[in-house]
């Protein structure tokens, strides 16, 4: 007889990316993405308006796109953690859903690089030049465009797996599936669907992240303090190396 053990259980063996990285990513990834789309919600959706918004309000747009891509990158350990939990009872759905979603995250990261270059063109050249270049190159083929549909299907498959695998209830599983409505592409602004999709992601994953963090032994204050100092030093080192590179 099949043992339908619960998807959340005590973690006694090593797994990647681990309870702490996975749990924190489940919390911060959706929140950062939501902050990113909310910050640019007052500006129109299409790329000429996004470039014009950067020209007029560079700090807000910089923060918006920075939060969004940071949240997108943080989502990879979140997706792996979610897939692991689903895989305890529904391994096939976990494999396909997790793989599709992660490949889709790569596509969004590629788009963020194009966004950054476009904003630099506004700063270094001018708004008209940047708008013309993006308009003439919009839709140009790139290998990462082939990954774009994957993230749409990935969230739906993960939502089905999360429900059937008893990781999430019906409401939070539906909320996860709504993430497939988040617009994808270069210089995309915010729509009502963007906010609904990311609110759904927060509803589905943030409580799960808290549960993952609480489902195991807690480190001592000494270990937390030491790890925090080490992380701060590491981030500063990486920042300096990145700026000098």
N, C-alpha and C positions, 0 to 999 in steps of 0.2 A: 504494500500500500504506500502511495506517495506521501512523503512527509512535507506538508505545506507549512514549513517553518516561517515565522515572520521575517520580513525583509530587513528590519532593524534589529540587530543583535549585538552582543558584546564583541568587540574586536580584540581578539587575543593573539592574532598573527599579523605579521607585517603585510601591508598591502599598499599599493601606489594609487594615488598620491598621499594616502594616509588620512587619518581622522581629522587632524588639525588643519592641514592645507585644504582638504576636501570640504570640511565643514565651514571654514571661513570663506572659501570661494562660493559656496552655495548662498551665503549671506551677502557678501560684498558685491559679487558679480551682478546680480539683478538690481541691487540698489544703485550702483554706479551707472548702469545702463539707463535706468529711469531718470536719474539726475541729469544725464547727458541730454535726453530728449526734452525734458522739461525746460532746461535752460534755453533752448532754441525754439521753444514752442510759439513765441510771439512773432517769429519770422515766417515768411511764406516757404512752401515746401520745396519748390524746384531750384535747380542749381544756380541760375542767375541771381535769385533772391538770397540764396545762402552766401554767395560771393559778395553781394552788396551788403549783406548783414555783417560780414567780416570786415569789409571796408569801413563801415560806420561804427561797429561795435566789436573791435577785434578781441578784447578781453573776454567778453561773454561767449563769443563763438569759439575761441580757443579753449576755454574751460569746458564748454559743452562737448566739443569733439574729443577732448582729452579724457573726460569722464567716460564717454561712450566707448572709446577704443580700449581704455583701461578695463572697463567692465567686460568687454568682449574677450579680451585676453585672459582675464581672471576666470572666465566661464569654462576654460578647458578642464581644470581639475574638478569643477562643479559637475560637468557633464560626465566625466569619468566616474566620479563618486556616485552619481545618480544611476549610471549604467551598471555599476557594481551591485547596487542594491536591487535593481530590477533583475539582474542576472541570476540572483539567488533562486528565483522561481521561474523567470522567463528569459533564459539566456539568449535565444534567437532575437527577440525584440530588443534586448539590451545591446547586442552586437550591432545590429543594423541601425537602430536609432542613435546610439552613441557615435558610431562611425560617421553617419551622415551629418549629425549636428557638429561634430568637431571639424570635418572637412569644410562645412559651411562657415565656421568661425574663421578659418584661414581666408576664405573669400572676403569676409567683412574686414579682415586685417589688411588685405591687399587694397580694398577700396579706401581705407583710412589713409594709406600712403599716397594715393592719388589726391585725396582731400587736402592733405598737408601740402603737397606740391602746388596745388591750385591756390591755396591761401598765400603761399610764399610768392606766387606770381602777382597776386594782388598787391602785396607789400613792396616787392622789388620793381615790378613793371607798373601796371595800373589795372583798375577794375575792368576796363574795356578789353584790354589784351587778354587777361585771364579768362573772361567770359567767352571771347571768341575762340580761344584755344580749346577750352572744354567743350564748347558747342560743336566744333569741327571734329573733335576726337571722341565724342560721346558715342558709346556703343562699339568702339573698336575692339576687335577680337583679342582676347587674352585667355590663356589656359585656365586662369582662376574663375572666369565666367562660367566654366563648365561645372564648378563646384557650387555655384549660387543656389540652384534649386535644391541641393541636398539639405541645406539647413531648414528649408520649409517643410520637407517631408520628415526630416530628423526629429523635429519637435513633436510632430503628430505621432510618429512611431513610439517615441519615448513616453508620450502621454498615455497611449494605449498600454504600453508595457508597465508603466507606473501603476495604472489601475488594476490590470490583471495580475501583476506581481505583488499587489497589496502594499505598495510603497506609499501611494497617495490615495485618498478617497476620491469619489466621483467629481466633486466640485473642484478640488485642487488639480486633478488630472485634466479636466476640461480647461482650467486656467492655464496649465502648462501648454496644452495644445494650441491655445489662442496665440502663443508666441510666434506661430507660423505666419501671423498677419503683419509682423513687423517689416516695414519696407526695407528693401535691400538694394544697394547700389551706391554710386558716387554722389557725394554732396546731397544726401537726402535730408530734408528737414523733418519736422514733426507733424504728424496727423493725429486725429483722434484715435485711429487704430494703433499708432505707435504707443500712446500712453496706455490704452487698454491692454495691449499685448504685454507691456512691461509691468503693469500692475498685476496682471495674471501671473507673470513669472515670479514676481516678489511673493505673491500669495502662495504659490506652489512650492517655491524652493527655500525661502528664508526660514520658515518654521522647520523645514527638513534639516537645514544647516544647523540650527540650534539643537535639534534632536541628535544629530550626528556628533556634535561637540560634547553633549552631555552623556553620550552612551559609551562611557569608558572612564578609566581613572583620570583624575585631575592632577596636573603637575604641581609641584611645590612652588611657593612664591619665589624661592631662590632660583629655580629653574626658569620660571616665567621672566623674571628680571634679567637673568643672564641671556636668555634667548632674545629678549627685546633689544638689549644693548647690541648684541651681535647682529641682529637684523638691521638696526639703524646704521651701524658702521658699514655693513655690507651694501646697503642701499646708497649711502653717501659715496662709497668707493666706486660702485657701478655708475653712479651719476657722473662722477669726475672723469672716469675712463671713457664713458660715452661722449661727454662733451669735448674731450681732448682728441677723440678718435676721428 
